């Protein structure tokens, strides 16, 4: 293979990556929300944690989402993992959109195969626009 071909292949690869990023950006900025939320999702309930509320919601909607990389369980364990990174009111509300984001969103970063539960799985970061209709940042979570 000549040096010219290598340069052209690299240029093509960079152009493809720029094009893919442009498509992703357009989707995220211009696509209608995959889920509209009213801002009252998972309001504080005495003697019930946000993890318990979200896990109950996920059970109610079937406990799973089917997305590009396969099936993902929506359960208490996933909520706990995400909550470990901190949780505010908006993040709590956004838990109600996880299924739709996974199923209707786009891959913005594909990752190498990871070993999850002793199985090799392809993973990535999925994103999609959502709409939270009212400002719900003032409530504190338990």
C-alpha positions as CSV (number, residue, x, y, z in Angstrom):
1,X,0.0,0.0,0.0
2,X,1.4,3.4,-0.9
3,X,1.8,6.3,1.5
4,X,-0.8,8.2,-0.5
5,X,-3.4,5.5,0.1
6,X,-2.6,5.5,3.9
7,X,-3.1,9.3,4.0
8,X,-6.4,9.0,2.1
9,X,-7.6,6.1,4.3
10,X,-6.8,8.2,7.4
11,X,-8.6,11.3,5.9
12,X,-11.6,9.1,5.1
13,X,-11.7,7.8,8.6
14,X,-11.5,11.3,10.1
15,X,-14.2,12.5,7.7
16,X,-16.5,9.5,8.7
17,X,-16.0,10.3,12.3
18,X,-16.8,14.0,11.8
19,X,-19.9,13.0,9.9
20,X,-21.0,10.6,12.6
21,X,-20.5,13.3,15.2
22,X,-22.5,15.7,13.2
23,X,-25.4,13.2,13.0
24,X,-25.2,12.6,16.7
25,X,-25.2,16.3,17.5
26,X,-28.2,16.9,15.2
27,X,-30.1,14.1,16.8
28,X,-29.4,15.4,20.3
29,X,-30.2,19.0,19.5
30,X,-33.1,18.6,17.1
31,X,-34.9,15.3,17.7
32,X,-38.1,15.5,19.7
33,X,-37.8,14.3,23.3
34,X,-38.0,10.5,23.6
35,X,-39.8,11.1,26.9
36,X,-41.6,14.0,28.4
37,X,-41.6,14.2,32.2
38,X,-43.7,16.5,34.3
39,X,-41.2,17.1,37.1
40,X,-43.2,15.3,39.7
41,X,-41.6,11.9,39.2
42,X,-40.3,10.2,42.4
43,X,-41.2,13.0,44.8
44,X,-40.0,12.3,48.4
45,X,-42.3,9.8,50.1
46,X,-41.9,9.2,53.9
47,X,-40.2,5.9,54.7
48,X,-39.4,5.2,51.0
49,X,-36.0,5.9,49.4
50,X,-35.5,7.1,45.8
51,X,-33.9,3.7,45.1
52,X,-37.0,1.9,46.3
53,X,-39.3,4.2,44.3
54,X,-37.4,3.9,41.0
55,X,-37.0,0.1,41.4
56,X,-40.8,-0.2,41.9
57,X,-41.3,1.9,38.8
58,X,-38.9,-0.2,36.7
59,X,-40.7,-3.4,37.9
60,X,-44.0,-1.8,36.9
61,X,-42.7,-1.1,33.3
62,X,-41.3,-4.6,32.8
63,X,-37.8,-4.3,34.4
64,X,-35.9,-4.3,31.1
65,X,-35.0,-2.3,28.0
66,X,-34.0,-3.7,24.7
67,X,-31.3,-1.6,23.0
68,X,-28.5,-1.8,20.4
69,X,-26.3,-4.0,22.5
70,X,-29.0,-6.3,23.8
71,X,-31.2,-6.4,26.9
72,X,-30.4,-4.4,30.0
73,X,-32.1,-5.0,33.3
74,X,-33.7,-2.1,34.9
75,X,-33.7,-2.8,38.7
76,X,-32.6,-1.7,42.1
77,X,-29.0,-2.7,41.5
78,X,-28.7,-0.3,38.5
79,X,-30.3,2.5,40.5
80,X,-27.9,2.0,43.4
81,X,-24.9,2.0,41.0
82,X,-26.1,5.3,39.4
83,X,-27.0,6.8,42.8
84,X,-23.5,6.1,44.0
85,X,-22.3,9.0,41.8
86,X,-24.6,11.4,43.6
87,X,-28.2,12.2,43.0
88,X,-30.1,15.5,42.7
89,X,-33.7,16.2,41.9
90,X,-33.2,16.3,38.1
91,X,-31.3,13.0,38.1
92,X,-34.1,11.4,40.2
93,X,-36.7,12.6,37.7
94,X,-34.6,11.4,34.7
95,X,-34.6,7.8,36.0
96,X,-38.2,7.7,34.6
97,X,-36.7,8.1,31.1
98,X,-34.0,5.5,31.2
99,X,-36.0,2.8,29.2
100,X,-36.9,5.3,26.4
101,X,-33.4,6.7,26.2
102,X,-31.9,3.2,25.9
103,X,-34.5,2.0,23.4
104,X,-34.8,5.2,21.2
105,X,-31.5,6.9,21.8
106,X,-28.3,6.8,19.8
107,X,-24.8,5.5,20.6
108,X,-22.5,8.4,21.3
109,X,-19.6,6.4,22.4
110,X,-19.1,2.7,21.6
111,X,-16.8,0.9,23.9
112,X,-14.7,-2.2,23.7
113,X,-16.1,-5.5,24.9
114,X,-16.3,-5.7,28.7
115,X,-16.7,-8.6,31.0
116,X,-20.0,-8.2,32.8
117,X,-21.3,-11.1,35.0
118,X,-18.5,-13.3,33.5
119,X,-19.8,-12.7,29.9
120,X,-18.1,-10.6,27.3
121,X,-20.5,-7.8,26.3
122,X,-20.3,-4.9,23.9
123,X,-21.2,-1.7,25.7
124,X,-21.4,2.0,25.0
125,X,-23.0,5.3,26.0
126,X,-26.5,6.0,24.8
127,X,-28.0,9.4,24.7
128,X,-31.3,11.0,23.7
129,X,-33.2,14.2,24.4
130,X,-35.7,14.3,27.2
131,X,-38.0,17.1,28.4
132,X,-38.6,17.9,32.0
133,X,-41.6,20.3,31.9
134,X,-41.3,22.2,35.1
135,X,-38.4,23.2,37.3
136,X,-38.1,20.6,39.9
137,X,-34.7,21.2,41.4
138,X,-35.8,22.5,44.8
139,X,-37.0,19.3,46.4
140,X,-34.5,17.3,48.5
141,X,-34.2,13.5,48.2
142,X,-33.9,11.0,51.0
